Amino acid sequence: MTAIYRPTLLLMFAILLSGCAVLSPSFQKPQVEVTSLEPLPPGPGNDLRFRIHLRVFNPNDSELALSGLYYTLSLAGHKVITGTSSNLPVIAPYGQDNIAVDATASLVGSLFAAAELLGSRSDTVPYELEAKLGLRRSIVPSITVRRSGEVRLNY
């Protein structure tokens, strides 16, 4: 009976490894950058809302199938937005795609960030993004990427 199980076990192992590009030594973490922030009309309870435009880069030779995204965005050093999204495209090998996610802002973080932004009177703001990318077809359930820079404010 063990002779019957051995080929089945080897086949299952091969299938498992074929979906694990993340475990490949040549796998590179995807990059995520904020391209713009767009204020949205207030939500229920007058919550501050934004549309965050992200660009995801896939530096690998296999597609990047995303199952979800959990992100935290800090503006001017203040944690302002935390959100999730599950409606994400598959990123082609050596490709990139734009993603827009709607988010509700933290009132306290927003007040601190707004006070800082009003003082600077700039059309750009420094940001820090931490994004946890959920992966489909992978043993590793997610990858966390961090990015900082400046983002253009759309009024």
Z-matrix of the N, CA and C atoms (Angstrom, degrees):
N
C 1 1.442
C 2 1.522 1 112.17
N 3 1.324 2 118.06 1 -31.42
C 4 1.457 3 118.90 2 179.72
C 5 1.518 4 111.75 3 -65.77
N 6 1.326 5 117.58 4 -26.02
C 7 1.467 6 120.24 5 177.54
C 8 1.527 7 110.50 6 -67.39
N 9 1.319 8 117.86 7 -29.83
C 10 1.461 9 122.06 8 178.01
C 11 1.526 10 110.11 9 -73.79
N 12 1.315 11 117.96 10 -39.25
C 13 1.455 12 122.00 11 -177.57
C 14 1.525 13 112.63 12 -71.87
N 15 1.314 14 118.12 13 -32.18
C 16 1.458 15 121.58 14 -176.33
C 17 1.540 16 112.08 15 -59.84
N 18 1.341 17 121.42 16 -51.05
C 19 1.466 18 120.17 17 178.26
C 20 1.535 19 112.44 18 -62.58
N 21 1.325 20 116.53 19 -37.83
C 22 1.461 21 120.00 20 178.52
C 23 1.526 22 110.14 21 -64.40
N 24 1.311 23 116.85 22 -43.52
C 25 1.459 24 121.84 23 179.13
C 26 1.531 25 110.52 24 -63.24
N 27 1.326 26 117.75 25 -42.82
C 28 1.459 27 121.59 26 178.72
C 29 1.525 28 111.09 27 -64.77
N 30 1.321 29 117.77 28 -40.14
C 31 1.452 30 121.89 29 178.58
C 32 1.533 31 110.38 30 -64.21
N 33 1.321 32 116.97 31 -45.10
C 34 1.460 33 120.85 32 178.81
C 35 1.528 34 110.75 33 -62.11
N 36 1.318 35 117.09 34 -40.40
C 37 1.460 36 121.70 35 179.06
C 38 1.531 37 110.55 36 -64.28
N 39 1.329 38 117.50 37 -42.24
C 40 1.473 39 121.83 38 178.78
C 41 1.521 40 110.87 39 -63.92
N 42 1.327 41 118.02 40 -41.61
C 43 1.464 42 121.68 41 178.10
C 44 1.518 43 110.01 42 -64.60
N 45 1.309 44 116.00 43 -42.09
C 46 1.454 45 121.02 44 179.70
C 47 1.520 46 110.91 45 -61.69
N 48 1.310 47 117.98 46 -44.19
C 49 1.460 48 121.48 47 -179.68
C 50 1.518 49 112.75 48 -69.94
N 51 1.322 50 117.94 49 -30.36
C 52 1.465 51 120.11 50 -179.22
C 53 1.518 52 111.31 51 -65.71
N 54 1.314 53 118.49 52 -25.61
C 55 1.454 54 122.07 53 179.03
C 56 1.507 55 113.28 54 -95.00
N 57 1.308 56 117.21 55 12.15
C 58 1.457 57 120.90 56 -173.77
C 59 1.512 58 112.42 57 -116.36
N 60 1.299 59 117.44 58 52.98
C 61 1.457 60 120.29 59 178.04
C 62 1.519 61 110.43 60 -60.57
N 63 1.331 62 116.58 61 -26.81
C 64 1.456 63 120.36 62 -179.85
C 65 1.520 64 111.07 63 -63.75
N 66 1.313 65 117.73 64 -27.80
C 67 1.455 66 120.71 65 -179.73
C 68 1.523 67 112.40 66 -84.16
N 69 1.301 68 118.07 67 -7.07
C 70 1.452 69 122.38 68 179.52
C 71 1.524 70 109.62 69 -64.70
N 72 1.348 71 117.65 70 139.85
C 73 1.463 72 119.52 71 179.03
C 74 1.527 73 112.81 72 -62.94
N 75 1.331 74 117.49 73 -23.28
C 76 1.463 75 120.13 74 -178.88
C 77 1.533 76 112.38 75 -90.34
N 78 1.344 77 118.68 76 -0.20
C 79 1.461 78 121.43 77 -178.54
C 80 1.526 79 110.26 78 -65.98
N 81 1.324 80 116.42 79 131.67
C 82 1.457 81 122.15 80 175.81
C 83 1.522 82 108.75 81 -113.69
N 84 1.336 83 115.97 82 141.05
C 85 1.462 84 120.00 83 178.24
C 86 1.516 85 110.07 84 -61.51
N 87 1.326 86 117.00 85 139.83
C 88 1.463 87 119.23 86 173.43
C 89 1.527 88 109.63 87 -66.07
N 90 1.310 89 115.95 88 159.99
C 91 1.458 90 121.70 89 176.44
C 92 1.521 91 108.61 90 -110.53
N 93 1.325 92 116.42 91 144.00
C 94 1.460 93 122.13 92 177.67
C 95 1.518 94 107.11 93 -129.81
N 96 1.326 95 116.48 94 130.36
C 97 1.457 96 119.21 95 176.21
C 98 1.520 97 109.80 96 -131.77
N 99 1.320 98 114.77 97 150.37
C 100 1.460 99 121.43 98 175.91
C 101 1.519 100 106.97 99 -86.66
N 102 1.330 101 117.07 100 125.69
C 103 1.462 102 119.70 101 179.07
C 104 1.521 103 112.03 102 -99.28
N 105 1.337 104 118.06 103 -30.74
C 106 1.466 105 120.01 104 174.53
C 107 1.521 106 110.51 105 -168.23
N 108 1.318 107 114.75 106 161.99
C 109 1.467 108 123.63 107 174.47
C 110 1.513 109 107.40 108 -120.34
N 111 1.321 110 115.25 109 136.90
C 112 1.458 111 120.03 110 -178.41
C 113 1.529 112 108.22 111 -127.90
N 114 1.335 113 118.35 112 117.85
C 115 1.465 114 119.64 113 176.15
C 116 1.530 115 109.99 114 -65.23
N 117 1.321 116 116.33 115 142.02
C 118 1.461 117 122.30 116 177.85
C 119 1.531 118 108.42 117 -114.67
N 120 1.334 119 117.54 118 161.13
C 121 1.473 120 119.25 119 175.16
C 122 1.533 121 109.76 120 -57.31
N 123 1.332 122 116.89 121 149.06
C 124 1.474 123 119.72 122 -179.49
C 125 1.523 124 111.78 123 -56.70
N 126 1.325 125 114.70 124 147.08
C 127 1.456 126 120.87 125 177.88
C 128 1.513 127 110.82 126 -91.71
N 129 1.341 128 116.32 127 -166.17
C 130 1.471 129 120.34 128 177.11
C 131 1.532 130 110.02 129 -57.25
N 132 1.303 131 116.33 130 136.23
C 133 1.456 132 119.86 131 -179.64
C 134 1.521 133 112.16 132 75.05
N 135 1.329 134 117.25 133 16.32
C 136 1.466 135 122.67 134 -179.02
C 137 1.522 136 113.58 135 60.31
N 138 1.340 137 116.92 136 31.25
C 139 1.461 138 120.77 137 176.44
C 140 1.520 139 110.10 138 -63.43
N 141 1.326 140 116.37 139 141.70
C 142 1.459 141 121.15 140 174.19
C 143 1.522 142 108.76 141 -73.89
N 144 1.333 143 116.06 142 129.93
C 145 1.464 144 119.65 143 -177.81
C 146 1.523 145 109.98 144 -127.97
N 147 1.339 146 114.64 145 147.82
C 148 1.459 147 121.90 146 179.75
C 149 1.518 148 109.48 147 -136.44
N 150 1.311 149 115.39 148 155.65
C 151 1.463 150 121.77 149 165.87
C 152 1.526 151 105.07 150 -109.72
N 153 1.324 152 115.16 151 122.17
C 154 1.457 153 120.90 152 -179.74
C 155 1.520 154 107.81 153 -101.78
N 156 1.313 155 115.92 154 125.59
C 157 1.462 156 121.45 155 178.29
C 158 1.529 157 108.17 156 -99.71
N 159 1.324 158 115.21 157 119.88
C 160 1.467 159 122.20 158 -178.25
C 161 1.520 160 110.00 159 -116.42
N 162 1.306 161 116.34 160 151.88
C 163 1.462 162 121.65 161 171.48
C 164 1.530 163 106.42 162 -121.55
N 165 1.339 164 115.86 163 125.98
C 166 1.464 165 121.77 164 179.82
C 167 1.519 166 108.18 165 -108.41
N 168 1.334 167 115.87 166 127.57
C 169 1.464 168 122.71 167 179.28
C 170 1.523 169 109.16 168 -108.08
N 171 1.322 170 116.89 169 133.80
C 172 1.461 171 122.51 170 176.55
C 173 1.535 172 107.94 171 -110.88
N 174 1.338 173 118.14 172 105.42
C 175 1.460 174 120.88 173 -178.22
C 176 1.531 175 113.78 174 -86.91
N 177 1.324 176 118.07 175 14.96
C 178 1.463 177 122.56 176 -173.78
C 179 1.522 178 112.22 177 -108.12
N 180 1.333 179 115.31 178 164.24
C 181 1.470 180 120.65 179 -179.05
C 182 1.528 181 112.60 180 -89.75
N 183 1.331 182 116.94 181 11.19
C 184 1.466 183 121.00 182 174.66
C 185 1.527 184 108.07 183 -129.58
N 186 1.337 185 116.19 184 154.04
C 187 1.461 186 119.36 185 -177.26
C 188 1.521 187 110.82 186 -64.33
N 189 1.302 188 115.49 187 153.26
C 190 1.456 189 123.17 188 178.76
C 191 1.521 190 107.25 189 -109.55
N 192 1.338 191 116.03 190 101.80
C 193 1.466 192 121.87 191 -178.61
C 194 1.528 193 108.18 192 -93.96
N 195 1.322 194 115.94 193 110.27
C 196 1.455 195 121.50 194 -176.79
C 197 1.521 196 110.60 195 -94.88
N 198 1.330 197 115.93 196 133.22
C 199 1.462 198 120.31 197 177.58
C 200 1.521 199 111.69 198 -97.05
N 201 1.319 200 116.49 199 -20.84
C 202 1.454 201 119.16 200 -179.40
C 203 1.511 202 111.50 201 -177.19
N 204 1.323 203 114.65 202 172.44
C 205 1.455 204 121.99 203 -178.01
C 206 1.520 205 107.78 204 -143.62
N 207 1.320 206 116.37 205 130.49
C 208 1.460 207 123.18 206 171.25
C 209 1.517 208 105.30 207 -122.11
N 210 1.321 209 117.81 208 126.97
C 211 1.453 210 119.02 209 -174.45
C 212 1.515 211 111.74 210 -138.29
N 213 1.322 212 114.03 211 154.25
C 214 1.452 213 123.02 212 173.15
C 215 1.518 214 106.56 213 -129.65
N 216 1.308 215 116.76 214 130.34
C 217 1.456 216 121.84 215 179.99
C 218 1.522 217 109.01 216 -121.40
N 219 1.323 218 115.08 217 124.18
C 220 1.461 219 121.16 218 174.70
C 221 1.513 220 108.01 219 -107.74
N 222 1.330 221 116.16 220 136.65
C 223 1.457 222 122.11 221 177.93
C 224 1.522 223 108.35 222 -118.56
N 225 1.311 224 115.64 223 131.72
C 226 1.461 225 121.59 224 179.43
C 227 1.528 226 111.00 225 51.64
N 228 1.330 227 116.43 226 36.73
C 229 1.458 228 121.59 227 176.82
C 230 1.518 229 115.20 228 82.75
N 231 1.323 230 118.72 229 5.37
C 232 1.469 231 122.16 230 -178.04
C 233 1.518 232 109.92 231 -119.26
N 234 1.344 233 116.73 232 128.64
C 235 1.469 234 121.42 233 178.15
C 236 1.521 235 108.27 234 -66.14
N 237 1.337 236 114.89 235 116.57
C 238 1.459 237 119.67 236 -173.40
C 239 1.528 238 112.32 237 -113.32
N 240 1.320 239 116.83 238 -44.53
C 241 1.455 240 119.96 239 -171.02
C 242 1.518 241 110.38 240 -129.12
N 243 1.323 242 115.19 241 135.16
C 244 1.456 243 122.87 242 170.58
C 245 1.517 244 106.34 243 -131.64
N 246 1.323 245 116.30 244 135.50
C 247 1.453 246 117.83 245 -179.09
C 248 1.514 247 112.68 246 -160.96
N 249 1.322 248 114.32 247 177.48
C 250 1.460 249 121.80 248 179.34
C 251 1.519 250 109.48 249 -137.76
N 252 1.318 251 115.00 250 160.12
C 253 1.452 252 121.21 251 174.04
C 254 1.516 253 107.81 252 -153.35
N 255 1.326 254 115.56 253 142.94
C 256 1.468 255 119.24 254 177.27
C 257 1.527 256 111.53 255 -123.29
N 258 1.313 257 117.53 256 -3.24
C 259 1.458 258 121.41 257 -179.53
C 260 1.526 259 108.44 258 -96.85
N 261 1.326 260 117.00 259 79.91
C 262 1.460 261 121.65 260 -172.53
C 263 1.525 262 111.54 261 -121.18
N 264 1.322 263 116.76 262 145.23
C 265 1.462 264 120.38 263 179.58
C 266 1.519 265 111.55 264 -79.19
N 267 1.320 266 115.61 265 163.15
C 268 1.467 267 121.63 266 170.18
C 269 1.527 268 106.19 267 -84.10
N 270 1.325 269 116.64 268 130.14
C 271 1.461 270 121.13 269 -178.96
C 272 1.526 271 108.06 270 -93.43
N 273 1.321 272 116.04 271 123.97
C 274 1.467 273 122.17 272 -176.91
C 275 1.528 274 110.75 273 -63.87
N 276 1.345 275 116.87 274 156.32
C 277 1.471 276 119.35 275 174.61
C 278 1.525 277 110.18 276 -55.91
N 279 1.310 278 116.56 277 135.88
C 280 1.461 279 123.45 278 -177.42
C 281 1.527 280 111.53 279 51.21
N 282 1.336 281 115.90 280 34.43
C 283 1.456 282 120.51 281 -176.70
C 284 1.513 283 112.13 282 -118.07
N 285 1.303 284 113.75 283 -177.69
C 286 1.459 285 121.65 284 176.47
C 287 1.517 286 108.19 285 -147.32
N 288 1.323 287 115.58 286 156.63
C 289 1.457 288 119.61 287 177.16
C 290 1.523 289 108.26 288 -150.16
N 291 1.315 290 115.38 289 151.13
C 292 1.457 291 121.58 290 177.64
C 293 1.521 292 109.24 291 -95.62
N 294 1.323 293 115.00 292 139.62
C 295 1.457 294 122.44 293 179.70
C 296 1.522 295 107.22 294 -129.13
N 297 1.314 296 116.95 295 135.22
C 298 1.463 297 121.59 296 174.29
C 299 1.527 298 107.54 297 -116.38
N 300 1.330 299 116.04 298 127.72
C 301 1.459 300 121.24 299 179.49
C 302 1.523 301 108.77 300 -126.32
N 303 1.325 302 116.35 301 138.65
C 304 1.460 303 121.50 302 177.35
C 305 1.519 304 108.42 303 -93.37
N 306 1.330 305 115.49 304 140.44
C 307 1.459 306 119.60 305 -176.44
C 308 1.522 307 109.80 306 -143.38
N 309 1.325 308 114.49 307 154.39
C 310 1.455 309 121.99 308 174.08
C 311 1.518 310 107.61 309 -104.81
N 312 1.311 311 115.72 310 135.92
C 313 1.459 312 121.08 311 -174.69
C 314 1.519 313 112.08 312 -89.04
N 315 1.320 314 114.86 313 151.13
C 316 1.451 315 122.52 314 171.94
C 317 1.523 316 108.12 315 -71.88
N 318 1.311 317 117.83 316 128.50
C 319 1.456 318 121.52 317 -176.87
C 320 1.531 319 111.47 318 -62.86
N 321 1.314 320 117.73 319 -47.64
C 322 1.468 321 120.82 320 -176.97
C 323 1.530 322 110.31 321 -66.28
N 324 1.344 323 116.90 322 -48.20
C 325 1.457 324 119.92 323 178.49
C 326 1.513 325 111.62 324 -61.05
N 327 1.324 326 116.46 325 -38.11
C 328 1.463 327 120.83 326 179.66
C 329 1.519 328 111.49 327 -64.84
N 330 1.329 329 117.20 328 -40.36
C 331 1.466 330 120.56 329 179.89
C 332 1.521 331 110.95 330 -62.74
N 333 1.336 332 116.15 331 -44.96
C 334 1.464 333 119.23 332 178.88
C 335 1.526 334 111.33 333 -64.79
N 336 1.327 335 116.50 334 -44.13
C 337 1.464 336 120.38 335 179.50
C 338 1.524 337 110.76 336 -64.81
N 339 1.342 338 117.23 337 -41.92
C 340 1.473 339 121.32 338 -179.96
C 341 1.529 340 110.81 339 -62.29
N 342 1.332 341 116.57 340 -42.86
C 343 1.469 342 119.99 341 178.99
C 344 1.522 343 110.00 342 -60.87
N 345 1.306 344 117.01 343 -42.07
C 346 1.461 345 120.98 344 178.95
C 347 1.526 346 111.27 345 -66.78
N 348 1.335 347 117.40 346 -41.72
C 349 1.465 348 121.49 347 -179.12
C 350 1.528 349 111.54 348 -67.65
N 351 1.336 350 117.29 349 -39.91
C 352 1.460 351 119.87 350 178.87
C 353 1.522 352 110.90 351 -63.57
N 354 1.309 353 116.38 352 -34.44
C 355 1.457 354 120.55 353 178.12
C 356 1.521 355 112.55 354 -69.20
N 357 1.334 356 117.33 355 -30.32
C 358 1.469 357 120.04 356 -176.55
C 359 1.521 358 112.60 357 -87.96
N 360 1.334 359 118.39 358 -26.15
C 361 1.471 360 124.40 359 -179.37
C 362 1.535 361 111.83 360 50.14
N 363 1.304 362 115.80 361 45.02
C 364 1.460 363 121.56 362 -179.74
C 365 1.524 364 109.68 363 -110.20
N 366 1.333 365 117.28 364 155.65
C 367 1.466 366 119.54 365 176.13
C 368 1.528 367 111.08 366 -92.83
N 369 1.328 368 117.02 367 5.63
C 370 1.467 369 121.40 368 173.19
C 371 1.526 370 108.42 369 -126.20
N 372 1.312 371 115.67 370 157.72
C 373 1.461 372 121.34 371 179.97
C 374 1.528 373 108.40 372 -140.07
N 375 1.344 374 117.67 373 139.62
C 376 1.459 375 118.72 374 175.52
C 377 1.529 376 110.24 375 -70.22
N 378 1.341 377 115.63 376 140.28
C 379 1.449 378 119.50 377 -179.87
C 380 1.522 379 110.55 378 -133.24
N 381 1.314 380 114.46 379 158.75
C 382 1.462 381 123.42 380 170.26
C 383 1.519 382 106.14 381 -132.34
N 384 1.320 383 116.04 382 124.79
C 385 1.462 384 121.63 383 -179.50
C 386 1.523 385 108.43 384 -117.15
N 387 1.314 386 115.50 385 130.85
C 388 1.458 387 121.29 386 169.48
C 389 1.525 388 106.11 387 -119.80
N 390 1.326 389 115.69 388 121.16
C 391 1.462 390 120.56 389 -176.61
C 392 1.522 391 109.80 390 -125.49
N 393 1.309 392 115.26 391 127.74
C 394 1.456 393 121.73 392 174.16
C 395 1.522 394 106.36 393 -100.56
N 396 1.332 395 116.32 394 113.21
C 397 1.458 396 122.11 395 -178.39
C 398 1.518 397 109.45 396 -96.28
N 399 1.323 398 117.40 397 116.96
C 400 1.458 399 121.79 398 174.61
C 401 1.518 400 109.12 399 -76.22
N 402 1.312 401 117.02 400 138.30
C 403 1.463 402 121.80 401 -176.18
C 404 1.521 403 110.99 402 -114.82
N 405 1.328 404 115.48 403 132.77
C 406 1.463 405 121.21 404 171.72
C 407 1.520 406 107.75 405 -89.49
N 408 1.310 407 116.56 406 157.61
C 409 1.465 408 122.70 407 176.28
C 410 1.525 409 112.21 408 54.44
N 411 1.307 410 116.27 409 47.66
C 412 1.451 411 121.02 410 179.93
C 413 1.521 412 109.61 411 -150.74
N 414 1.329 413 115.47 412 146.55
C 415 1.467 414 119.84 413 174.26
C 416 1.524 415 108.74 414 -70.75
N 417 1.335 416 116.40 415 -38.32
C 418 1.452 417 121.25 416 177.89
C 419 1.533 418 107.33 417 -76.62
N 420 1.332 419 118.54 418 120.09
C 421 1.461 420 119.84 419 -173.48
C 422 1.528 421 114.81 420 -73.01
N 423 1.344 422 117.75 421 -24.92
C 424 1.460 423 118.95 422 -177.03
C 425 1.523 424 111.29 423 -160.71
N 426 1.320 425 114.07 424 164.35
C 427 1.464 426 122.66 425 175.53
C 428 1.520 427 106.01 426 -131.77
N 429 1.325 428 117.11 427 137.17
C 430 1.454 429 120.90 428 176.58
C 431 1.526 430 108.97 429 -104.71
N 432 1.327 431 115.72 430 129.52
C 433 1.463 432 120.98 431 176.86
C 434 1.520 433 108.55 432 -122.66
N 435 1.321 434 115.15 433 148.43
C 436 1.461 435 121.38 434 178.85
C 437 1.521 436 108.75 435 -126.05
N 438 1.313 437 115.10 436 145.59
C 439 1.461 438 119.78 437 -178.91
C 440 1.521 439 107.54 438 -150.41
N 441 1.317 440 116.71 439 142.68
C 442 1.457 441 120.82 440 173.74
C 443 1.520 442 108.32 441 -135.19
N 444 1.307 443 115.48 442 158.72
C 445 1.451 444 121.08 443 -179.29
C 446 1.509 445 109.86 444 167.78
N 447 1.322 446 115.69 445 -151.39
C 448 1.457 447 121.29 446 176.47
C 449 1.509 448 109.05 447 -123.37
N 450 1.314 449 116.08 448 143.51
C 451 1.451 450 121.13 449 -179.64
C 452 1.529 451 108.79 450 -122.94
N 453 1.308 452 115.07 451 145.01
C 454 1.467 453 122.68 452 178.88
C 455 1.524 454 108.47 453 -81.44
N 456 1.313 455 116.76 454 135.14
C 457 1.463 456 121.34 455 176.76
C 458 1.525 457 107.92 456 -93.74
N 459 1.318 458 117.37 457 127.77
C 460 1.464 459 122.28 458 176.60
C 461 1.516 460 108.91 459 -96.77
N 462 1.290 461 117.50 460 123.37
C 463 1.476 462 121.08 461 178.97
C 464 1.498 463 109.95 462 -107.90
